[in-house]
Amino acid sequence: MTGYEIQPWALRWHGLSVPDLRRTESTFALSNGHIGMRGTLDEGEPRGLPGTYLNGFYEEHSLPYGEGGYGYPEAGQTVVNVTDGKVVRLLVEDEPLDMRYGHALDHERILDFRSGTLRRHTEWESPTGRRITVRSERLVSFTQRAVAAIHYVVEPHDDLQLVVQSDLLANEPVEHRGGDPRVAAALDAPLVADFAWAEGARAVLAHHTRRSGLRMAAAMDHELDVSDGVRTGIHAEGDLARFTAAVDVPAGGALRLTKYLGYGWSAQRSVPALRAQVDAALAGARQTGWEGLLREQRAFLDDFWEVADIEVDGDEEIQQALRFALFHILQAGARGETRAIAGKGLTGPGYDGHAFWDTEMFVLPVLTYTVPDAARDALRWRHSTLPKARERAVVLGQHGAAFPWRSINGAECSAYWPAGTAAFHVSGDVAHAVAQYTAATGDVEFDRECGTELLVETARLWMSLGHHDQHDGFRVDGVTGPDEYSAIVDNNVYTNLIAQKNLREAALAAERHPEKAGDLGVKPEEVRAWRLAADKMLVPFDELLGVHQQAEGFTAHAEWDFARTAEDEYPLLLSKPYFDLYRKQVVKQADLVLAMHVRGDVFTPEQKAANFAYYEARTVRDSSLSAGTQSVLAAEVGALELAWDYLAEAAFTDLHDLHHNVHNGLHMASLAGAWIAVVAGFGGMRDHSGLTFAPRLPPSLARMAFRMSYRGTRLCVTVGREEATYRIVSGGALRTEHHGKPIVVEPGTPLTLPIPEPPTPPEVRQPHGREPVRREPRP
């Protein structure tokens, strides 16, 4: 039997399926936000797509343009597969352990969400009949940022000679399936050897990239436990360091190897400094020991699950998927520490390792309310890239800060100009995340040191981009909103509303921190101008149809012929010309619907219902970002079964490989969208001006509970069919709302309140053939 088994706290795959390795290497990936390791087998082969990544470590390459233009970015950035330290090969009486040969009598791998480790158990018989049991456990430490470790145990069934080879391997060959030869060329042996050293059981390799000039070092050390004599050796040269141990192990005995890994990189520090860094990381790991690292990992995760766990009664597969999502979101951001959170995290090379606006609008809400320190660090990364954002604004003829559509180091590296040039909403998204984090945490230091400057510079961008028209409205023309099937539009509602909040938050920040505002040159008249523009922000509405226009004129466009669009023509961007998509009413992903979530304070319930029904019939969900948001609004307008179907789609995007590309890494925004669908959708959590809740269960569930943190208080909300209970897990009292009624939840005194009937949902339909899969109730 092969495939994922349903367990509440783990992802388990029993058996070996070589064709599935590429996707299981993504789902079984381990990371702490600084180091990422794909879930390849210990022995390195068979493999799908090997990968070890350091957050922010990239190579540059030229960007492809059939015809260039002013302001086009010149250099792209691509994440590098760095020195692989996961490899532990085994030879059994000179026969290499290779799962493609001999007989795998039993084989399973388990990603444990509570221990934070990847375990492997294999019983293997060699082609000549020699049998062994191999158990391994791998971790990337949440507590020691530069450290990873592997515990590897071999138990022979007969008296056998075993040889174990533990490697550091740089420039391992990787198949590049992208269509750009420039990227393939840049990543063909991207690491240039600088230093190799080995002694005893320790080795260090140092390299640099050819074009970006970044330096990195990887180091390994070993502890070996055997019942009899052992012969060891170690050597290092260029791209390879290898520790070898040969031992005769009797039946009933065991070879136990613990491998400690240290990683570091820098754009400025020297090779000796990097070596010192990884040597120190190994010293710390050795001092802690394998069992100590396990204890630290478990304690870190115990604390995380106390504040972040979600429980659902009525669907065990969804339960597993939600914890899988939370675990990987934590891995993506826990120790990023002023580095970006990429669209794939550190689970694969998809999107070239770039960070997008997905981070601020999908991933950071999860972290803000569960691991706020990680959200703060991600926003500090944005703050560190402000000089590049200011430079980009100048190139585009604007003031303030224009944050990139996609990047690793903060410079725009998108060759698709309608996004890389015109998706200005990214700057508003950064401002939204800043305001959300500040409100949820009360972090005055961040607000003063980083948040105010981010809000001020992004507000200045909107004043530069927009203008007051003759009707006294404030317009933002010629932009691309979240929906990538519409581009270069006037007054995209999402963009304008995110800009409106940006302007108001900048004004408030300038008043909270007048000294900081003075340092930034903010004058009272500038603050007044921000507020006036926000008050006059144009929000297009079609009076005849009674719905908001996604952008000015959108509802006048011709309808897309969904009935004549075949299933295999989706995603449309791969089968239809963009010019045709741009001039029709077809929506790639939630756009106006996303606006109704994050700026729901400016829409009436009636408008939300009408808008949702209108755009539901035109949204094809060719993006993994969409389902979670559609779930939130479906729940709000009373379409609870549809909301459940969309939650399942977001939760299973990677586990079911719905977009057929999980081999390149997980979809962090979709994983986050599953959390958002639970907490903001069925939990009804909103944070427009203070924390509020309006929980309701979908018909498929008997009970749901979710946890979160707000201003240092940890809260658990349990939702039943007819009532909801609010309980303080730790911290002080919490003032909030339940379905519009102000409440105070006191420590030690759970508060249970009735749930009102949901609103009558509007009649909705999806484009032909694009209905979500119906999620039937299941045990």
Buried (B, 14 or more C-beta within 10 A) or exposed (E): EEEBEBBEBBBBBBEBEEEBBBBBBBBBBBBBBBBBBBBBBBBBBBBBBBBBBBBBBBBBBBBEEEEEEEEBBEEBBBBBBBBBBBBBBBBBEEBBBBBEEBEBEEBBBBBBBBBBBBBBBBBBBBEEEBBBBBBBBBBBBBBBBBBBBBBBBBBBEEEBBBBBBBBBBBBBEBEBEBEBEBBBEBBEEBBBBBBBBBEEBBBBBBBBBEBBEBBBBBBBBBBBEBBEEBEBEBEBEBBBBBBBBBBBBEEEBBBBBBBBBBBBBBEEBEBEEBBBBBBBBBEBBBEBBBEBBBEBBBEBBEEBBBBBBBBBEBBBBBBBBBBBBBBBBBBBBBBBBBBBBBBBBBBBBBBBBBBBBBBBBBBBBBBBBBBBBBBBBBBBBBBBBBEBBBBBBEBBEBBBBBBBBBBBBBBBBBBBBBBBBBBBBBBBBBBBBBBBBBBBBEBEEBBBBBBBBBBBBBBBBBBBBBEBEEEEBBBBBBBBBBBBBBBBBBBBBBBBBBBBBBBBBBBBBBEBBEEBBEEBEBEEEBBEBBBBBBEBBBBBBBEEEEBBBBBBEBBEBEEBEBEEBEEEEBBBBEEBEBEEBBEBBBBBBBBBBBBBBBBBEBBEEEBBBBBBBBBBBBBBBBBBBBBBBBBBBBBBBBBBBBBBBBBBBBBBBBBBBBBEBBBBBBBBBBBBBBBBBBBBBBBBBBBEEEBBBBBBBBEBBEEBBBBBBBBEBBBBBBBBEEEBBBBBBEBEEBEBBBBEEEBEBEBEEEBEBEBEEBBEBBEBEBBBEBEBEEBEEEE
